[in-house]
Amino acid sequence: MKKKMERATKNLVAFLGGEAQSVRKDIVAIKGQLVILSGMSVAQQKLQGLEEALQKINQVQMEFDKRIRLLQEKLFSSKSSLASLKS
């Protein structure tokens, strides 16, 4: 009876050891997935920041384009005025 109890205990310890190892592997895998998700979150935040910066750049470019058109119109108007004065 004692030998059966010892054998049962050894088997139980071996089984629990294997289960513990399996749980450890699962925990490591989950931690790895969390790190990946965290990295993706950081990358997504950086991408959002870059998109916002690009929008600002586009706004500034549109404002410059407007100013350039106004200056070109003024220049053309001035050239026309000069041409009419010369004639």
PDB file of N, CA, C and O in Angstrom, chain B, residues numbered from 101:
ATOM      1  N   MET B 101       0.819  -1.190   0.000  1.00  0.00           N
ATOM      2  CA  MET B 101       0.000   0.000   0.000  1.00  0.00           C
ATOM      3  C   MET B 101       0.867   1.260   0.000  1.00  0.00           C
ATOM      4  O   MET B 101       0.582   2.236  -0.694  1.00  0.00           O
ATOM      5  N   LYS B 102       1.948   1.204   0.811  1.00  0.00           N
ATOM      6  CA  LYS B 102       2.852   2.339   0.900  1.00  0.00           C
ATOM      7  C   LYS B 102       3.529   2.590  -0.448  1.00  0.00           C
ATOM      8  O   LYS B 102       3.684   3.738  -0.864  1.00  0.00           O
ATOM      9  N   LYS B 103       3.935   1.510  -1.131  1.00  0.00           N
ATOM     10  CA  LYS B 103       4.585   1.637  -2.430  1.00  0.00           C
ATOM     11  C   LYS B 103       3.626   2.238  -3.452  1.00  0.00           C
ATOM     12  O   LYS B 103       4.018   3.061  -4.280  1.00  0.00           O
ATOM     13  N   LYS B 104       2.364   1.818  -3.383  1.00  0.00           N
ATOM     14  CA  LYS B 104       1.367   2.368  -4.299  1.00  0.00           C
ATOM     15  C   LYS B 104       1.191   3.869  -4.059  1.00  0.00           C
ATOM     16  O   LYS B 104       1.057   4.647  -5.004  1.00  0.00           O
ATOM     17  N   MET B 105       1.192   4.262  -2.796  1.00  0.00           N
ATOM     18  CA  MET B 105       1.057   5.680  -2.447  1.00  0.00           C
ATOM     19  C   MET B 105       2.275   6.462  -2.939  1.00  0.00           C
ATOM     20  O   MET B 105       2.139   7.565  -3.468  1.00  0.00           O
ATOM     21  N   GLU B 106       3.477   5.878  -2.759  1.00  0.00           N
ATOM     22  CA  GLU B 106       4.694   6.536  -3.216  1.00  0.00           C
ATOM     23  C   GLU B 106       4.688   6.670  -4.734  1.00  0.00           C
ATOM     24  O   GLU B 106       5.030   7.724  -5.272  1.00  0.00           O
ATOM     25  N   ARG B 107       4.298   5.597  -5.423  1.00  0.00           N
ATOM     26  CA  ARG B 107       4.244   5.613  -6.880  1.00  0.00           C
ATOM     27  C   ARG B 107       3.200   6.638  -7.353  1.00  0.00           C
ATOM     28  O   ARG B 107       3.446   7.396  -8.291  1.00  0.00           O
ATOM     29  N   ALA B 108       2.050   6.650  -6.700  1.00  0.00           N
ATOM     30  CA  ALA B 108       0.999   7.597  -7.050  1.00  0.00           C
ATOM     31  C   ALA B 108       1.480   9.036  -6.825  1.00  0.00           C
ATOM     32  O   ALA B 108       1.199   9.929  -7.624  1.00  0.00           O
ATOM     33  N   THR B 109       2.205   9.239  -5.729  1.00  0.00           N
ATOM     34  CA  THR B 109       2.737  10.574  -5.425  1.00  0.00           C
ATOM     35  C   THR B 109       3.757  10.983  -6.479  1.00  0.00           C
ATOM     36  O   THR B 109       3.730  12.115  -6.963  1.00  0.00           O
ATOM     37  N   LYS B 110       4.666  10.061  -6.843  1.00  0.00           N
ATOM     38  CA  LYS B 110       5.669  10.355  -7.874  1.00  0.00           C
ATOM     39  C   LYS B 110       4.989  10.673  -9.198  1.00  0.00           C
ATOM     40  O   LYS B 110       5.364  11.622  -9.886  1.00  0.00           O
ATOM     41  N   ASN B 111       3.993   9.877  -9.546  1.00  0.00           N
ATOM     42  CA  ASN B 111       3.265  10.121 -10.793  1.00  0.00           C
ATOM     43  C   ASN B 111       2.567  11.483 -10.769  1.00  0.00           C
ATOM     44  O   ASN B 111       2.571  12.214 -11.760  1.00  0.00           O
ATOM     45  N   LEU B 112       1.975  11.804  -9.632  1.00  0.00           N
ATOM     46  CA  LEU B 112       1.288  13.082  -9.488  1.00  0.00           C
ATOM     47  C   LEU B 112       2.280  14.237  -9.592  1.00  0.00           C
ATOM     48  O   LEU B 112       2.011  15.239 -10.255  1.00  0.00           O
ATOM     49  N   VAL B 113       3.433  14.091  -8.929  1.00  0.00           N
ATOM     50  CA  VAL B 113       4.467  15.135  -8.984  1.00  0.00           C
ATOM     51  C   VAL B 113       4.967  15.299 -10.424  1.00  0.00           C
ATOM     52  O   VAL B 113       5.145  16.424 -10.892  1.00  0.00           O
ATOM     53  N   ALA B 114       5.193  14.194 -11.121  1.00  0.00           N
ATOM     54  CA  ALA B 114       5.656  14.255 -12.507  1.00  0.00           C
ATOM     55  C   ALA B 114       4.602  14.916 -13.388  1.00  0.00           C
ATOM     56  O   ALA B 114       4.920  15.757 -14.229  1.00  0.00           O
ATOM     57  N   PHE B 115       3.350  14.529 -13.186  1.00  0.00           N
ATOM     58  CA  PHE B 115       2.261  15.108 -13.965  1.00  0.00           C
ATOM     59  C   PHE B 115       2.159  16.615 -13.714  1.00  0.00           C
ATOM     60  O   PHE B 115       2.067  17.412 -14.648  1.00  0.00           O
ATOM     61  N   LEU B 116       2.179  16.986 -12.426  1.00  0.00           N
ATOM     62  CA  LEU B 116       2.078  18.414 -12.085  1.00  0.00           C
ATOM     63  C   LEU B 116       3.291  19.194 -12.590  1.00  0.00           C
ATOM     64  O   LEU B 116       3.163  20.348 -12.998  1.00  0.00           O
ATOM     65  N   GLY B 117       4.460  18.570 -12.562  1.00  0.00           N
ATOM     66  CA  GLY B 117       5.661  19.223 -13.100  1.00  0.00           C
ATOM     67  C   GLY B 117       5.519  19.487 -14.580  1.00  0.00           C
ATOM     68  O   GLY B 117       5.869  20.563 -15.065  1.00  0.00           O
ATOM     69  N   GLY B 118       4.993  18.484 -15.313  1.00  0.00           N
ATOM     70  CA  GLY B 118       4.757  18.665 -16.749  1.00  0.00           C
ATOM     71  C   GLY B 118       3.724  19.750 -17.012  1.00  0.00           C
ATOM     72  O   GLY B 118       3.882  20.566 -17.920  1.00  0.00           O
ATOM     73  N   GLU B 119       2.663  19.752 -16.208  1.00  0.00           N
ATOM     74  CA  GLU B 119       1.629  20.777 -16.355  1.00  0.00           C
ATOM     75  C   GLU B 119       2.196  22.162 -16.053  1.00  0.00           C
ATOM     76  O   GLU B 119       1.886  23.133 -16.743  1.00  0.00           O
ATOM     77  N   ALA B 120       3.028  22.244 -15.016  1.00  0.00           N
ATOM     78  CA  ALA B 120       3.628  23.528 -14.658  1.00  0.00           C
ATOM     79  C   ALA B 120       4.511  24.036 -15.797  1.00  0.00           C
ATOM     80  O   ALA B 120       4.508  25.224 -16.117  1.00  0.00           O
ATOM     81  N   GLN B 121       5.267  23.119 -16.403  1.00  0.00           N
ATOM     82  CA  GLN B 121       6.121  23.499 -17.532  1.00  0.00           C
ATOM     83  C   GLN B 121       5.272  23.995 -18.694  1.00  0.00           C
ATOM     84  O   GLN B 121       5.623  24.981 -19.342  1.00  0.00           O
ATOM     85  N   SER B 122       4.171  23.329 -18.961  1.00  0.00           N
ATOM     86  CA  SER B 122       3.264  23.730 -20.026  1.00  0.00           C
ATOM     87  C   SER B 122       2.678  25.113 -19.749  1.00  0.00           C
ATOM     88  O   SER B 122       2.577  25.951 -20.645  1.00  0.00           O
ATOM     89  N   VAL B 123       2.296  25.334 -18.493  1.00  0.00           N
ATOM     90  CA  VAL B 123       1.749  26.643 -18.110  1.00  0.00           C
ATOM     91  C   VAL B 123       2.809  27.722 -18.273  1.00  0.00           C
ATOM     92  O   VAL B 123       2.505  28.823 -18.732  1.00  0.00           O
ATOM     93  N   ARG B 124       4.052  27.420 -17.901  1.00  0.00           N
ATOM     94  CA  ARG B 124       5.147  28.390 -18.065  1.00  0.00           C
ATOM     95  C   ARG B 124       5.320  28.760 -19.539  1.00  0.00           C
ATOM     96  O   ARG B 124       5.487  29.931 -19.878  1.00  0.00           O
ATOM     97  N   LYS B 125       5.279  27.751 -20.406  1.00  0.00           N
ATOM     98  CA  LYS B 125       5.409  28.012 -21.846  1.00  0.00           C
ATOM     99  C   LYS B 125       4.263  28.890 -22.340  1.00  0.00           C
ATOM    100  O   LYS B 125       4.473  29.802 -23.140  1.00  0.00           O
ATOM    101  N   ASP B 126       3.049  28.610 -21.860  1.00  0.00           N
ATOM    102  CA  ASP B 126       1.896  29.428 -22.243  1.00  0.00           C
ATOM    103  C   ASP B 126       2.059  30.873 -21.778  1.00  0.00           C
ATOM    104  O   ASP B 126       1.730  31.815 -22.499  1.00  0.00           O
ATOM    105  N   ILE B 127       2.574  31.026 -20.557  1.00  0.00           N
ATOM    106  CA  ILE B 127       2.782  32.375 -20.017  1.00  0.00           C
ATOM    107  C   ILE B 127       3.811  33.127 -20.855  1.00  0.00           C
ATOM    108  O   ILE B 127       3.622  34.304 -21.161  1.00  0.00           O
ATOM    109  N   VAL B 128       4.888  32.459 -21.223  1.00  0.00           N
ATOM    110  CA  VAL B 128       5.918  33.081 -22.055  1.00  0.00           C
ATOM    111  C   VAL B 128       5.318  33.481 -23.408  1.00  0.00           C
ATOM    112  O   VAL B 128       5.596  34.569 -23.912  1.00  0.00           O
ATOM    113  N   ALA B 129       4.509  32.617 -23.986  1.00  0.00           N
ATOM    114  CA  ALA B 129       3.877  32.930 -25.271  1.00  0.00           C
ATOM    115  C   ALA B 129       2.942  34.130 -25.139  1.00  0.00           C
ATOM    116  O   ALA B 129       2.923  35.008 -26.002  1.00  0.00           O
ATOM    117  N   ILE B 130       2.179  34.162 -24.068  1.00  0.00           N
ATOM    118  CA  ILE B 130       1.261  35.291 -23.845  1.00  0.00           C
ATOM    119  C   ILE B 130       2.045  36.584 -23.654  1.00  0.00           C
ATOM    120  O   ILE B 130       1.671  37.627 -24.190  1.00  0.00           O
ATOM    121  N   LYS B 131       3.129  36.515 -22.891  1.00  0.00           N
ATOM    122  CA  LYS B 131       3.967  37.705 -22.700  1.00  0.00           C
ATOM    123  C   LYS B 131       4.505  38.196 -24.043  1.00  0.00           C
ATOM    124  O   LYS B 131       4.532  39.398 -24.307  1.00  0.00           O
ATOM    125  N   GLY B 132       4.932  37.260 -24.882  1.00  0.00           N
ATOM    126  CA  GLY B 132       5.426  37.625 -26.207  1.00  0.00           C
ATOM    127  C   GLY B 132       4.351  38.310 -27.035  1.00  0.00           C
ATOM    128  O   GLY B 132       4.620  39.293 -27.724  1.00  0.00           O
ATOM    129  N   GLN B 133       3.140  37.791 -26.966  1.00  0.00           N
ATOM    130  CA  GLN B 133       2.039  38.401 -27.705  1.00  0.00           C
ATOM    131  C   GLN B 133       1.729  39.792 -27.168  1.00  0.00           C
ATOM    132  O   GLN B 133       1.421  40.701 -27.938  1.00  0.00           O
ATOM    133  N   LEU B 134       1.809  39.963 -25.843  1.00  0.00           N
ATOM    134  CA  LEU B 134       1.572  41.278 -25.253  1.00  0.00           C
ATOM    135  C   LEU B 134       2.634  42.277 -25.699  1.00  0.00           C
ATOM    136  O   LEU B 134       2.327  43.439 -25.968  1.00  0.00           O
ATOM    137  N   VAL B 135       3.874  41.826 -25.777  1.00  0.00           N
ATOM    138  CA  VAL B 135       4.947  42.702 -26.244  1.00  0.00           C
ATOM    139  C   VAL B 135       4.688  43.115 -27.692  1.00  0.00           C
ATOM    140  O   VAL B 135       4.861  44.279 -28.055  1.00  0.00           O
ATOM    141  N   ILE B 136       4.276  42.157 -28.509  1.00  0.00           N
ATOM    142  CA  ILE B 136       3.973  42.463 -29.917  1.00  0.00           C
ATOM    143  C   ILE B 136       2.825  43.460 -30.002  1.00  0.00           C
ATOM    144  O   ILE B 136       2.899  44.435 -30.749  1.00  0.00           O
ATOM    145  N   LEU B 137       1.763  43.217 -29.236  1.00  0.00           N
ATOM    146  CA  LEU B 137       0.615  44.128 -29.246  1.00  0.00           C
ATOM    147  C   LEU B 137       1.011  45.512 -28.749  1.00  0.00           C
ATOM    148  O   LEU B 137       0.557  46.524 -29.282  1.00  0.00           O
ATOM    149  N   SER B 138       1.848  45.551 -27.740  1.00  0.00           N
ATOM    150  CA  SER B 138       2.319  46.829 -27.213  1.00  0.00           C
ATOM    151  C   SER B 138       3.122  47.573 -28.277  1.00  0.00           C
ATOM    152  O   SER B 138       2.955  48.778 -28.467  1.00  0.00           O
ATOM    153  N   GLY B 139       3.987  46.844 -28.961  1.00  0.00           N
ATOM    154  CA  GLY B 139       4.770  47.442 -30.045  1.00  0.00           C
ATOM    155  C   GLY B 139       3.883  47.948 -31.158  1.00  0.00           C
ATOM    156  O   GLY B 139       4.135  49.009 -31.730  1.00  0.00           O
ATOM    157  N   MET B 140       2.836  47.188 -31.469  1.00  0.00           N
ATOM    158  CA  MET B 140       1.902  47.613 -32.512  1.00  0.00           C
ATOM    159  C   MET B 140       1.178  48.879 -32.074  1.00  0.00           C
ATOM    160  O   MET B 140       0.931  49.770 -32.887  1.00  0.00           O
ATOM    161  N   SER B 141       0.842  48.958 -30.803  1.00  0.00           N
ATOM    162  CA  SER B 141       0.154  50.138 -30.279  1.00  0.00           C
ATOM    163  C   SER B 141       1.052  51.363 -30.389  1.00  0.00           C
ATOM    164  O   SER B 141       0.605  52.435 -30.797  1.00  0.00           O
ATOM    165  N   VAL B 142       2.313  51.199 -30.025  1.00  0.00           N
ATOM    166  CA  VAL B 142       3.269  52.310 -30.125  1.00  0.00           C
ATOM    167  C   VAL B 142       3.437  52.722 -31.586  1.00  0.00           C
ATOM    168  O   VAL B 142       3.455  53.910 -31.908  1.00  0.00           O
ATOM    169  N   ALA B 143       3.560  51.731 -32.459  1.00  0.00           N
ATOM    170  CA  ALA B 143       3.710  52.027 -33.885  1.00  0.00           C
ATOM    171  C   ALA B 143       2.472  52.740 -34.417  1.00  0.00           C
ATOM    172  O   ALA B 143       2.581  53.661 -35.227  1.00  0.00           O
ATOM    173  N   GLN B 144       1.311  52.318 -33.967  1.00  0.00           N
ATOM    174  CA  GLN B 144       0.069  52.951 -34.409  1.00  0.00           C
ATOM    175  C   GLN B 144       0.017  54.408 -33.936  1.00  0.00           C
ATOM    176  O   GLN B 144      -0.418  55.289 -34.677  1.00  0.00           O
ATOM    177  N   GLN B 145       0.455  54.653 -32.717  1.00  0.00           N
ATOM    178  CA  GLN B 145       0.480  56.023 -32.203  1.00  0.00           C
ATOM    179  C   GLN B 145       1.450  56.876 -33.011  1.00  0.00           C
ATOM    180  O   GLN B 145       1.147  58.024 -33.336  1.00  0.00           O
ATOM    181  N   LYS B 146       2.615  56.317 -33.336  1.00  0.00           N
ATOM    182  CA  LYS B 146       3.594  57.052 -34.133  1.00  0.00           C
ATOM    183  C   LYS B 146       3.058  57.322 -35.529  1.00  0.00           C
ATOM    184  O   LYS B 146       3.254  58.405 -36.079  1.00  0.00           O
ATOM    185  N   LEU B 147       2.376  56.326 -36.102  1.00  0.00           N
ATOM    186  CA  LEU B 147       1.786  56.504 -37.424  1.00  0.00           C
ATOM    187  C   LEU B 147       0.740  57.604 -37.394  1.00  0.00           C
ATOM    188  O   LEU B 147       0.666  58.420 -38.312  1.00  0.00           O
ATOM    189  N   GLN B 148      -0.063  57.628 -36.351  1.00  0.00           N
ATOM    190  CA  GLN B 148      -1.078  58.673 -36.216  1.00  0.00           C
ATOM    191  C   GLN B 148      -0.409  60.044 -36.128  1.00  0.00           C
ATOM    192  O   GLN B 148      -0.873  61.011 -36.732  1.00  0.00           O
ATOM    193  N   GLY B 149       0.679  60.117 -35.374  1.00  0.00           N
ATOM    194  CA  GLY B 149       1.424  61.372 -35.269  1.00  0.00           C
ATOM    195  C   GLY B 149       1.979  61.800 -36.620  1.00  0.00           C
ATOM    196  O   GLY B 149       1.958  62.983 -36.959  1.00  0.00           O
ATOM    197  N   LEU B 150       2.472  60.844 -37.384  1.00  0.00           N
ATOM    198  CA  LEU B 150       2.992  61.158 -38.718  1.00  0.00           C
ATOM    199  C   LEU B 150       1.881  61.622 -39.657  1.00  0.00           C
ATOM    200  O   LEU B 150       2.081  62.531 -40.463  1.00  0.00           O
ATOM    201  N   GLU B 151       0.718  60.998 -39.548  1.00  0.00           N
ATOM    202  CA  GLU B 151      -0.419  61.407 -40.372  1.00  0.00           C
ATOM    203  C   GLU B 151      -0.844  62.837 -40.038  1.00  0.00           C
ATOM    204  O   GLU B 151      -1.159  63.622 -40.933  1.00  0.00           O
ATOM    205  N   GLU B 152      -0.851  63.171 -38.748  1.00  0.00           N
ATOM    206  CA  GLU B 152      -1.194  64.528 -38.343  1.00  0.00           C
ATOM    207  C   GLU B 152      -0.170  65.521 -38.866  1.00  0.00           C
ATOM    208  O   GLU B 152      -0.529  66.603 -39.330  1.00  0.00           O
ATOM    209  N   ALA B 153       1.103  65.157 -38.791  1.00  0.00           N
ATOM    210  CA  ALA B 153       2.162  66.030 -39.304  1.00  0.00           C
ATOM    211  C   ALA B 153       2.004  66.224 -40.810  1.00  0.00           C
ATOM    212  O   ALA B 153       2.188  67.329 -41.319  1.00  0.00           O
ATOM    213  N   LEU B 154       1.668  65.163 -41.512  1.00  0.00           N
ATOM    214  CA  LEU B 154       1.463  65.255 -42.958  1.00  0.00           C
ATOM    215  C   LEU B 154       0.290  66.171 -43.281  1.00  0.00           C
ATOM    216  O   LEU B 154       0.357  66.949 -44.232  1.00  0.00           O
ATOM    217  N   GLN B 155      -0.775  66.088 -42.507  1.00  0.00           N
ATOM    218  CA  GLN B 155      -1.916  66.979 -42.714  1.00  0.00           C
ATOM    219  C   GLN B 155      -1.511  68.433 -42.524  1.00  0.00           C
ATOM    220  O   GLN B 155      -1.927  69.302 -43.290  1.00  0.00           O
ATOM    221  N   LYS B 156      -0.702  68.700 -41.503  1.00  0.00           N
ATOM    222  CA  LYS B 156      -0.236  70.067 -41.256  1.00  0.00           C
ATOM    223  C   LYS B 156       0.636  70.551 -42.410  1.00  0.00           C
ATOM    224  O   LYS B 156       0.524  71.695 -42.852  1.00  0.00           O
ATOM    225  N   ILE B 157       1.498  69.671 -42.886  1.00  0.00           N
ATOM    226  CA  ILE B 157       2.359  70.024 -44.023  1.00  0.00           C
ATOM    227  C   ILE B 157       1.511  70.351 -45.243  1.00  0.00           C
ATOM    228  O   ILE B 157       1.783  71.320 -45.952  1.00  0.00           O
ATOM    229  N   ASN B 158       0.479  69.540 -45.490  1.00  0.00           N
ATOM    230  CA  ASN B 158      -0.406  69.797 -46.629  1.00  0.00           C
ATOM    231  C   ASN B 158      -1.135  71.127 -46.478  1.00  0.00           C
ATOM    232  O   ASN B 158      -1.320  71.848 -47.458  1.00  0.00           O
ATOM    233  N   GLN B 159      -1.551  71.456 -45.255  1.00  0.00           N
ATOM    234  CA  GLN B 159      -2.216  72.739 -45.017  1.00  0.00           C
ATOM    235  C   GLN B 159      -1.274  73.901 -45.288  1.00  0.00           C
ATOM    236  O   GLN B 159      -1.656  74.888 -45.917  1.00  0.00           O
ATOM    237  N   VAL B 160      -0.047  73.779 -44.812  1.00  0.00           N
ATOM    238  CA  VAL B 160       0.941  74.835 -45.038  1.00  0.00           C
ATOM    239  C   VAL B 160       1.218  74.969 -46.528  1.00  0.00           C
ATOM    240  O   VAL B 160       1.326  76.082 -47.042  1.00  0.00           O
ATOM    241  N   GLN B 161       1.336  73.838 -47.227  1.00  0.00           N
ATOM    242  CA  GLN B 161       1.592  73.875 -48.663  1.00  0.00           C
ATOM    243  C   GLN B 161       0.441  74.560 -49.401  1.00  0.00           C
ATOM    244  O   GLN B 161       0.671  75.345 -50.320  1.00  0.00           O
ATOM    245  N   MET B 162      -0.801  74.261 -48.997  1.00  0.00           N
ATOM    246  CA  MET B 162      -1.946  74.904 -49.650  1.00  0.00           C
ATOM    247  C   MET B 162      -1.926  76.416 -49.388  1.00  0.00           C
ATOM    248  O   MET B 162      -2.239  77.205 -50.279  1.00  0.00           O
ATOM    249  N   GLU B 163      -1.562  76.811 -48.177  1.00  0.00           N
ATOM    250  CA  GLU B 163      -1.481  78.241 -47.847  1.00  0.00           C
ATOM    251  C   GLU B 163      -0.392  78.918 -48.684  1.00  0.00           C
ATOM    252  O   GLU B 163      -0.602  80.021 -49.189  1.00  0.00           O
ATOM    253  N   PHE B 164       0.767  78.272 -48.837  1.00  0.00           N
ATOM    254  CA  PHE B 164       1.832  78.816 -49.678  1.00  0.00           C
ATOM    255  C   PHE B 164       1.379  78.924 -51.133  1.00  0.00           C
ATOM    256  O   PHE B 164       1.649  79.920 -51.804  1.00  0.00           O
ATOM    257  N   ASP B 165       0.691  77.893 -51.610  1.00  0.00           N
ATOM    258  CA  ASP B 165       0.188  77.930 -52.988  1.00  0.00           C
ATOM    259  C   ASP B 165      -0.751  79.108 -53.193  1.00  0.00           C
ATOM    260  O   ASP B 165      -0.699  79.784 -54.221  1.00  0.00           O
ATOM    261  N   LYS B 166      -1.619  79.352 -52.198  1.00  0.00           N
ATOM    262  CA  LYS B 166      -2.533  80.500 -52.280  1.00  0.00           C
ATOM    263  C   LYS B 166      -1.758  81.804 -52.352  1.00  0.00           C
ATOM    264  O   LYS B 166      -2.047  82.674 -53.174  1.00  0.00           O
ATOM    265  N   ARG B 167      -0.775  81.922 -51.482  1.00  0.00           N
ATOM    266  CA  ARG B 167       0.023  83.157 -51.446  1.00  0.00           C
ATOM    267  C   ARG B 167       0.781  83.345 -52.754  1.00  0.00           C
ATOM    268  O   ARG B 167       0.869  84.460 -53.270  1.00  0.00           O
ATOM    269  N   ILE B 168       1.323  82.267 -53.285  1.00  0.00           N
ATOM    270  CA  ILE B 168       2.060  82.357 -54.549  1.00  0.00           C
ATOM    271  C   ILE B 168       1.129  82.802 -55.677  1.00  0.00           C
ATOM    272  O   ILE B 168       1.500  83.639 -56.500  1.00  0.00           O
ATOM    273  N   ARG B 169      -0.089  82.236 -55.713  1.00  0.00           N
ATOM    274  CA  ARG B 169      -1.052  82.658 -56.745  1.00  0.00           C
ATOM    275  C   ARG B 169      -1.382  84.141 -56.618  1.00  0.00           C
ATOM    276  O   ARG B 169      -1.444  84.860 -57.616  1.00  0.00           O
ATOM    277  N   LEU B 170      -1.595  84.595 -55.373  1.00  0.00           N
ATOM    278  CA  LEU B 170      -1.887  86.020 -55.170  1.00  0.00           C
ATOM    279  C   LEU B 170      -0.722  86.895 -55.632  1.00  0.00           C
ATOM    280  O   LEU B 170      -0.920  87.928 -56.273  1.00  0.00           O
ATOM    281  N   LEU B 171       0.505  86.459 -55.294  1.00  0.00           N
ATOM    282  CA  LEU B 171       1.677  87.220 -55.727  1.00  0.00           C
ATOM    283  C   LEU B 171       1.815  87.210 -57.251  1.00  0.00           C
ATOM    284  O   LEU B 171       2.181  88.221 -57.851  1.00  0.00           O
ATOM    285  N   GLN B 172       1.524  86.075 -57.868  1.00  0.00           N
ATOM    286  CA  GLN B 172       1.590  85.995 -59.326  1.00  0.00           C
ATOM    287  C   GLN B 172       0.542  86.911 -59.964  1.00  0.00           C
ATOM    288  O   GLN B 172       0.804  87.577 -60.965  1.00  0.00           O
ATOM    289  N   GLU B 173      -0.658  86.928 -59.357  1.00  0.00           N
ATOM    290  CA  GLU B 173      -1.704  87.808 -59.872  1.00  0.00           C
ATOM    291  C   GLU B 173      -1.288  89.272 -59.740  1.00  0.00           C
ATOM    292  O   GLU B 173      -1.495  90.067 -60.657  1.00  0.00           O
ATOM    293  N   LYS B 174      -0.702  89.622 -58.596  1.00  0.00           N
ATOM    294  CA  LYS B 174      -0.244  90.996 -58.392  1.00  0.00           C
ATOM    295  C   LYS B 174       0.858  91.344 -59.381  1.00  0.00           C
ATOM    296  O   LYS B 174       0.880  92.437 -59.946  1.00  0.00           O
ATOM    297  N   LEU B 175       1.773  90.398 -59.582  1.00  0.00           N
ATOM    298  CA  LEU B 175       2.866  90.613 -60.519  1.00  0.00           C
ATOM    299  C   LEU B 175       2.328  90.800 -61.929  1.00  0.00           C
ATOM    300  O   LEU B 175       2.761  91.703 -62.645  1.00  0.00           O
ATOM    301  N   PHE B 176       1.391  89.957 -62.330  1.00  0.00           N
ATOM    302  CA  PHE B 176       0.788  90.067 -63.662  1.00  0.00           C
ATOM    303  C   PHE B 176       0.052  91.403 -63.796  1.00  0.00           C
ATOM    304  O   PHE B 176       0.133  92.069 -64.828  1.00  0.00           O
ATOM    305  N   SER B 177      -0.662  91.779 -62.738  1.00  0.00           N
ATOM    306  CA  SER B 177      -1.392  93.049 -62.736  1.00  0.00           C
ATOM    307  C   SER B 177      -0.416  94.215 -62.855  1.00  0.00           C
ATOM    308  O   SER B 177      -0.653  95.172 -63.593  1.00  0.00           O
ATOM    309  N   SER B 178       0.696  94.114 -62.108  1.00  0.00           N
ATOM    310  CA  SER B 178       1.708  95.172 -62.164  1.00  0.00           C
ATOM    311  C   SER B 178       2.333  95.243 -63.544  1.00  0.00           C
ATOM    312  O   SER B 178       2.555  96.337 -64.063  1.00  0.00           O
ATOM    313  N   LYS B 179       2.621  94.100 -64.150  1.00  0.00           N
ATOM    314  CA  LYS B 179       3.199  94.069 -65.493  1.00  0.00           C
ATOM    315  C   LYS B 179       2.225  94.678 -66.493  1.00  0.00           C
ATOM    316  O   LYS B 179       2.623  95.420 -67.391  1.00  0.00           O
ATOM    317  N   SER B 180       0.946  94.356 -66.327  1.00  0.00           N
ATOM    318  CA  SER B 180      -0.073  94.916 -67.220  1.00  0.00           C
ATOM    319  C   SER B 180      -0.159  96.426 -67.050  1.00  0.00           C
ATOM    320  O   SER B 180      -0.287  97.164 -68.027  1.00  0.00           O
ATOM    321  N   SER B 181      -0.090  96.875 -65.814  1.00  0.00           N
ATOM    322  CA  SER B 181      -0.142  98.315 -65.545  1.00  0.00           C
ATOM    323  C   SER B 181       1.070  99.006 -66.150  1.00  0.00           C
ATOM    324  O   SER B 181       0.941 100.073 -66.750  1.00  0.00           O
ATOM    325  N   LEU B 182       2.244  98.409 -65.997  1.00  0.00           N
ATOM    326  CA  LEU B 182       3.463  98.982 -66.574  1.00  0.00           C
ATOM    327  C   LEU B 182       3.376  99.009 -68.093  1.00  0.00           C
ATOM    328  O   LEU B 182       3.771  99.986 -68.730  1.00  0.00           O
ATOM    329  N   ALA B 183       2.862  97.945 -68.658  1.00  0.00           N
ATOM    330  CA  ALA B 183       2.746  97.872 -70.121  1.00  0.00           C
ATOM    331  C   ALA B 183       1.796  98.949 -70.617  1.00  0.00           C
ATOM    332  O   ALA B 183       2.043  99.566 -71.653  1.00  0.00           O
ATOM    333  N   SER B 184       0.711  99.179 -69.886  1.00  0.00           N
ATOM    334  CA  SER B 184      -0.237 100.194 -70.327  1.00  0.00           C
ATOM    335  C   SER B 184       0.344 101.589 -70.154  1.00  0.00           C
ATOM    336  O   SER B 184       0.020 102.489 -70.928  1.00  0.00           O
ATOM    337  N   LEU B 185       1.206 101.787 -69.140  1.00  0.00           N
ATOM    338  CA  LEU B 185       1.849 103.088 -68.948  1.00  0.00           C
ATOM    339  C   LEU B 185       2.881 103.360 -70.033  1.00  0.00           C
ATOM    340  O   LEU B 185       3.047 104.504 -70.456  1.00  0.00           O
ATOM    341  N   LYS B 186       3.567 102.333 -70.483  1.00  0.00           N
ATOM    342  CA  LYS B 186       4.589 102.484 -71.511  1.00  0.00           C
ATOM    343  C   LYS B 186       3.964 102.859 -72.847  1.00  0.00           C
ATOM    344  O   LYS B 186       4.571 103.578 -73.640  1.00  0.00           O
ATOM    345  N   SER B 187       2.748 102.371 -73.099  1.00  0.00           N
ATOM    346  CA  SER B 187       2.153 102.644 -74.397  1.00  0.00           C
ATOM    347  C   SER B 187       1.469 103.956 -74.442  1.00  0.00           C
ATOM    348  O   SER B 187       0.916 104.328 -75.477  1.00  0.00           O
TER     349      SER B 187
END
